[in-house]
Every structure is written in structure tokens, then in C-alpha cells.
Amino acid sequence: MKALLYDQYGGNDRFRIGAVSDPLVGPDSVLVKVVAAGLNPVDYKVREGYLQGLMKAVFPVVPGWDVAGVVVKTGLDTPEFSVGDEVLAYARKDFVHGGTLAELVEVPVRTATHKPSGLSFEEAAALPLTGLTALQTVRRSGLGAGSTVLVHAAAGGVGSFATQLAVMAGARVVGTAGESNHAYLRELGVEPVAYGDGLVEAARALAPDGFDVILDYVGGQAIDTVPDLLRPGGSVVSIADGRVTGLGGTYAWVRPSSGDLAELAALAAAGRLKVTVSEVFDLDRAVEAYAALEGGHTRGKIVVRI
């Protein structure tokens, strides 16, 4: 089958389009014909070797964990799915090898759910990792109705979902983003503030008593400002900066969950959760797609159509 792959750690120049063997199908997995695959920053961080101490890579590696497609073969014990089912999945395994930037991918059933008819394949592929990260961090933060919440990188892939979920929960949400994304955040019900110098003052002007919850999806300066912005007894969760634990917060890592993914897909199909696909590339342009992702400042998600 045709796939995007790389044979050793390194930069974007390590990518190539090539042929690899069709995946085997384990007893609790299904084989999915990929229609669309969502890109995430973790994909190129894995390629650059940053997760060597966490996940084993078996070369050649096909990148990607987000997928939407059609089941073409089922494993020996997969009563949840049948051939022909349309599915989406956060198809992360315990090692890095056969990812979703390919014509076919093996998907463990614990990572997958049925795709609602009201959701396009491109929208479905944009949802899994970022949506699950947002849902699980919002839950772990303990925010609820009446909470005042600060979301860092609120217009990004994870942040745009987290802000919507927080608003749904009845929270007041302030989000950091570049000026070009402020109108977009207002459409999501968020009060925007700009990154950089003056962030603490601008955020404090909106929440003089501090924030009940801070959700950090960027790290760096965002964590530096926590002592100035989090009210006493407040909650902070980060996916981007381990220093959060030294501030009494939670350092989170998303986990596959078919139940959580089904919940997100239902919200999106009903129009309650907006899925923003910034650009769609064909597989032959997948290297270009990752270059765009690595350039940063992307609103929503980049998707590759297979």
C-alpha cells in the first residue's frame, strides 16, 4: 500500500512517499481503509526523536494517529464493528510504526467509534486527538458552571475544542491568541487576550480576582504566568510543560477512549461542537502538509485526504 513514511529520526526532509506492506489485523482490531487523516504536532515531535524515551519506533514509521475511514476487515473478536462501517479513531498504539498516513491502517477497537452521518470524513479525522485532549483536560480541571477559566492557545487545535467545552459547561472563558484569531474566539463565546508582553495585566483586567482554572496548551510563558493569574485554590492543567506539577497542577497526556470519542462525535454531528479544518491536502502533498503544520499559527486542524 501507499504511505507517507520515514526511515530514521530527523526533520521534514526525512519524509517520503513509498510502498509498505498492508497491515495485519489483530484479534481486537479492525482494518480501516483511510479516507482522511488528521495531523498533530506530536507526529513531527515523534519524527524528530523527542519521544524516544517514551515510545519505541519500528522503522520505517508511518506517522499519524487520527483517522476516519471505512472498515474493510474485522479481527477475530470485534463485535462492535462490521465491514462497511464508517469509523473514526485515535489509533495510537504502544509503539510507533503503522500510522494513519496510509491507504490502510490497523485500528484497535478500544480507540474507535462509529462516525455519525452528520460528520464529514475530514471533520471526523480532525477530531480525535485534539478533541480527546480537550475533553479529558477539561474534566481533570474540575471546571463547571460559574468557573472563570483561562485557556492558553485557545484558537489552536486543542484550545478551540476546550474553549467550546468549557462554555458548554457554563464557564466564563478567557483565551489567549494572536490578534488575527480574536474575532474567531469571540464567535466561540470567548473573551480574547493577546500573547506576549502585557498578558498578565490584560488577563487581570478581565479577572481581577484571578482564574479558577487555567488550561495550558502551549507551555513556556503560559506556565510562567500561573502564579500571577491563578487564584488561591485554583486548578491548572498543562499538556505542554511539565513544570506545572511544581505549581501544584496536573501534567496530562491524552489516552484513547472509544466512549469519549463517541461523545465528541455526537456533539460535532449535532452542530454543538464546531470542528475547524483549516486546509486539506492529498497524500502526495503530505510532506507539504506537515511543513504547514510545523510553521505554526494554524487555526483548527490540517487534514490529509487519502
N, C-alpha and C positions, 0 to 999 in steps of 0.2 A: 504494500500500500504506500501511498504518497504521504510524506510528513515533513514538517519542519524539525530539524534536529541539530545537535551539536555533539562533538566527539571529545571535547575537553573544556575545562573551565576557561573563561575569558570574557571578552567584550562582545559587542553585537556582531563583530566580524567572524565569530565562531559559528554563527548560524549558517545553515544551508538547507535547501530543499532536496530531499532524497527519497530513496525507497527503503522501507524496513518491512520485516515480516509482520503478517497480520497477528494481532494479539490472541493468546489463548483465553479461554473463558473458564474461570474458576467456578466451583460449585455454588458459591453465593454471590456470583457476579452475572452481569449481562453484557453482551456485546452491542455497542451502540454505533450506528452509522452517524457520524458527526455532521450536523447541519451548520452549527455555529459554535465558536469557542471564544470565551471571554478572556482578555488579557489582564494580568495583575502585576504590580511591581515586584512581588515576590518571585515571579517567573525569572526575571533577569537577575535578581539577587542570588537565586539558586545557581544560575548560569555563571555568575561571577565568583562562586565558591563560598559565599558568605554563610551558607548553612551546612558546610561540610561536617561540622561537629554535631549536627542535629539529625541530618538525613543522609543516608548513603545514596550515592549516584551510581547507576549502572549505565555505562556508555555503550552505544550512543543514546543520548537523552532526547526524548520528545517532550517539549515543555507544555505547560498548561494544566490547570485543574478544573476550570469551569467549562461546562459543556451543555449543549442542548441538541437533541437528535432523536433518532428512531431506533428502537430495539430490533436487532436482526437475528439475535440468538440468545437463548437463556441458558443459565447454568443448571446444575442438577437439582438445586433446591432454592428456587426463586419464585415462589407462588405469587409474589406481589406484582410481577410483570409478565407480559406475553409479547411474542413477536408482533411488531407493528405499533406498539405503544410509543407515544411521544413522551420524552422524559427530559428532565434537566437534572444536573448533579454537580456537587462539589467533589469531584472524583479524585480526591487526594488519597494516596496510598502510603505505606510506611517507608517507602524508598522512592527515589526519583528515577523514572525510566520511560514508561509508556504513557505520555500525557495526551492532552486533548487536541493539540495542533496537528491532527492527522485525520485520515479518512475514516478510521475506526478506532475505538478505544474500549478497553475493558472497564466496566464501571461496577464497583461493589454496591450491592443493593442498599446497604446502610447509608450510602451517600446520595441516593437518588430519590426523586419523586416524580409523579406524573405531571406533565406540562398541561396547564389549563388551556382550553381552546382560545380564550381571550388574550393570550400572550403569544407574541411572535417568537420565532426561534432566536432571533437576535436579542430581543429583550430578555428572554429566558437565559441566554448564555451570559448576559451582563449581570445577572442577579446573584449567583451562588456565593462566592467567597465574600464579596463586599457586603451583600445583604445579611449573610450569616454573621459576619463580624459585627455589623451594626446591631443586629438583634441581640446577640449574646453579650456585647459590651453594655448596651442599654439596660439589659436585665441585671447584669452584675453591678451596675452603678447604683441600683436601688431607686432611680428617679421615678416620680409619679406625678399625679395631678398637683399643681401648685409649686412644683420644684422650679428653681431658676437654674438653667443649665447653660454652660459654655461649651461649644463644640469647636475644636480646632481642626482646620482644613475642612470646613463644613460644606464646601462645594465639590469636594473630591468624591471618588467612588464610594468609599465607606461613609464619609461625612454626610453626603446628600441623603443616604438612607437613614442614618442615625438621627439627623435633624427631623426628618418626617416621622419617624417612630416616636421620638420624644414629644413632638407636637401632638400626635395621636393620643399619647398618654396623658395629655393635659398640662404639659410643662411649658414654661416660658423659655424660649431658646434664643440665645445669642450665638452667632457663628463667626469665626474668623475666616477671611478670604481676601483675595486681591480685589481691588476696586471693580474690575471688569465683571466680577461674579456677584456683586452686591444686589443687583436687580433680580438675578436668579434666586438668591437666597430669600429675598422678600416674597417671591412667588411661593416659596415653600413655607412661609409663615415664620421666617427667621429674621431677627434683628442683626444686621451685619456690622462687623468692625474690621478694620484693616490690620494686616500683619505689620510687623516691624516696630520702629520707634513710636512710642506713644500708645502701644497696645494696652498696657496696664491702665493708663489714665482713661482711655476711651471705654474700656470694659467696665471700669469702676464707675464711670459716669452713668452707665446703664444699670449697674447693680451695685449701689454704694455699700451695701452690707456684705458683698461677696456672693459667690455662687454656691449653691447646694451641691452641684455636681459639675465636674469638668471631664469631658471626654476628649482624649488626645489621640489624633490620628496622624501626627506629623513629627512629634518629638522636638528635641533641641530647645529653642526659645520657649515653646509652649510649656515644657516642664519647668524651665527656669522661672516662669511667672506664677506657678502654682501657689507658692507661699503668699503672694500678694493678692491672689484672686479667690482662693478657696476659703469659704467661711469656716470657722471652727466646727468640727464635727462633720464637715462635708466629705464627699466621696470623689475620688479621682481614679479613672481607668485609662491606661495607655496601651496601645498596640505597637508603639514606635520607640519607646525609650524606657529601658529597664531601671533608670534612676527613680521612676515613680514609686518603687517599693520603699525607697529610703524616705519618702514623704508620707508613708502610711497608705499608699494607694495599691492598685492592682495592675499587674502586668499581664495582659491577656493574649491568648493565642486561639484563633478560631478552630472549632472542631466540626467535622461533618455531622449532620443531623438531618435525616430524611423528614422528620416531623417539623423541625424549624423551617426547613426549605419549603415544605408544603404550605405552611402558614404564610410565608413571604410571597410565594407564587399566587396564592389566593388573593392576598391584598393587592398585588400588582394587577392581576387579571380583572379585579373589581374596580380598578382605577383609583384605589385609595393610596397606593404607593407608586409614585412616579419613578419609572426606570428611564434614565437618560443615557442613550447611546450616542456618543459624540461622533464616531466615524466607523464605517465598516470597510474592511479590506478583504480581498480574495486571498486564498492560501499562497499563491505565487508572490504576493506582496507582504507576506507575514513579517519578513525582516524589516521592511519599511514601517509596518505597524508597531513593532517593538521599538524602533527608533523614535517614533512619535510618542510612545508611552514614556520612554526614558527621558524625553525632552521636558517632561513635567507640564504642569499648568493645564492638564486636561480636565474638562468638566465632564463628569459622568464616566462612561466606560468606552474602551475601544474593543471592537469585536472583529474576529476573523471568520468569514464565511467559507466553509469547505465546499 
